[in-house]
Amino acid sequence: MAEPTQASAPRTDSSALPMLPLPQFLGLSDAQRRGTVCVWCSQPLTAETARDLGERPAPGGTRMWPRGCSPCVRAAARRVFRLHSQHCACCIQNAEDCPDRYALRDLALEGRCRQGQL
């Protein structure tokens, strides 16, 4: 049996994806807004390599459907995880009680060997 590849590795069904901030709308190409390339690095995406970031509002009452590549999604999740852990009232009181913290951590570590560090 073949080892799973990066593209076919199991993915979490993450509630953290909507928490990831996107680049400014005006700086995005049409392909980035449509999700045919990564919203962060502009790498072409396929159904196997893309992470759907969900429908997002755009200027003028329109909508966009951005997607990201796994490395960029993990990097964005790491950035948000660090900020979240420092500023979330729930995390400050007791990090074990914060579901957003766990969702961000899982997304940041997705597809990697979990070593307890981000």
PLY file of the C-alpha trace (Angstrom):
ply
format ascii 1.0
element vertex 118
property float x
property float y
property float z
element edge 117
property int vertex1
property int vertex2
end_header
0.00 0.00 0.00
1.39 3.40 -0.98
2.16 6.08 1.57
-0.26 9.03 1.49
1.08 12.08 -0.28
0.79 15.65 0.93
-2.20 16.23 -1.35
-4.03 13.08 -0.23
-3.25 13.37 3.50
-6.39 13.59 5.64
-7.56 17.13 6.33
-9.36 18.44 9.33
-12.82 19.85 8.81
-11.68 23.07 10.39
-13.86 25.76 11.85
-10.67 27.87 11.89
-10.69 28.57 8.14
-13.09 31.55 8.43
-10.77 33.03 11.10
-7.91 33.40 8.62
-7.57 36.96 7.35
-7.15 37.45 3.62
-4.98 39.92 1.73
-6.65 43.21 0.79
-9.33 42.69 -1.87
-7.99 45.39 -4.21
-4.62 43.63 -4.38
-6.13 40.31 -5.44
-6.29 39.11 -9.02
-9.51 37.73 -10.50
-8.00 34.24 -10.25
-7.32 34.74 -6.52
-10.88 35.99 -5.96
-12.32 32.99 -7.82
-10.08 30.52 -6.02
-8.26 29.11 -9.05
-4.93 30.18 -7.50
-3.84 30.57 -3.88
-5.08 33.81 -2.35
-1.66 34.34 -0.69
1.02 33.03 -3.10
-0.89 32.77 -6.43
0.13 29.12 -6.94
-2.32 27.31 -9.25
-4.69 25.06 -7.30
-6.39 21.77 -8.04
-9.24 20.05 -6.24
-6.61 17.99 -4.38
-4.32 20.88 -3.35
-6.83 23.64 -2.59
-8.27 24.56 0.81
-11.63 26.28 0.47
-11.63 29.39 2.65
-15.37 29.87 2.33
-17.46 32.49 0.65
-16.33 35.95 1.73
-17.81 39.42 1.32
-16.22 41.73 -1.23
-16.64 45.45 -1.93
-19.83 46.59 -3.62
-21.95 43.88 -2.01
-20.36 41.16 -4.12
-18.90 37.86 -2.91
-15.68 35.99 -3.55
-14.64 32.35 -3.07
-10.94 32.33 -2.17
-8.90 29.19 -1.70
-5.37 28.63 -0.46
-2.61 26.08 -0.82
-1.87 23.95 2.24
1.48 25.61 3.11
-0.06 29.11 3.02
-3.13 28.01 5.00
-0.90 26.46 7.69
1.28 29.60 7.83
-1.78 31.86 8.20
-3.19 29.56 10.90
0.11 29.75 12.82
0.04 33.56 12.72
-3.59 33.71 13.88
-2.96 31.05 16.55
-0.16 33.12 18.10
-2.25 36.30 18.13
-5.35 34.50 19.34
-3.57 32.81 22.23
-2.23 36.16 23.45
-5.48 38.14 23.20
-8.38 35.71 23.70
-10.02 36.12 27.12
-10.87 32.43 27.22
-7.28 31.42 26.41
-5.88 33.82 29.00
-8.11 32.37 31.71
-7.78 28.71 30.70
-6.48 27.78 27.25
-7.88 24.27 27.63
-11.44 25.67 27.39
-11.04 27.50 24.06
-12.35 25.60 21.01
-10.99 28.27 18.63
-7.48 27.70 19.99
-7.76 23.97 19.26
-9.19 24.56 15.78
-6.37 26.98 14.88
-3.74 24.63 16.30
-5.12 21.66 14.35
-5.17 23.70 11.15
-1.61 24.96 11.71
-0.36 21.41 12.26
-2.48 19.74 9.60
-0.59 17.21 7.52
2.48 17.41 9.74
3.84 15.27 12.50
2.44 16.72 15.71
5.33 17.66 17.97
3.44 19.99 20.30
5.01 23.11 18.82
3.84 25.62 16.25
0 1
1 2
2 3
3 4
4 5
5 6
6 7
7 8
8 9
9 10
10 11
11 12
12 13
13 14
14 15
15 16
16 17
17 18
18 19
19 20
20 21
21 22
22 23
23 24
24 25
25 26
26 27
27 28
28 29
29 30
30 31
31 32
32 33
33 34
34 35
35 36
36 37
37 38
38 39
39 40
40 41
41 42
42 43
43 44
44 45
45 46
46 47
47 48
48 49
49 50
50 51
51 52
52 53
53 54
54 55
55 56
56 57
57 58
58 59
59 60
60 61
61 62
62 63
63 64
64 65
65 66
66 67
67 68
68 69
69 70
70 71
71 72
72 73
73 74
74 75
75 76
76 77
77 78
78 79
79 80
80 81
81 82
82 83
83 84
84 85
85 86
86 87
87 88
88 89
89 90
90 91
91 92
92 93
93 94
94 95
95 96
96 97
97 98
98 99
99 100
100 101
101 102
102 103
103 104
104 105
105 106
106 107
107 108
108 109
109 110
110 111
111 112
112 113
113 114
114 115
115 116
116 117
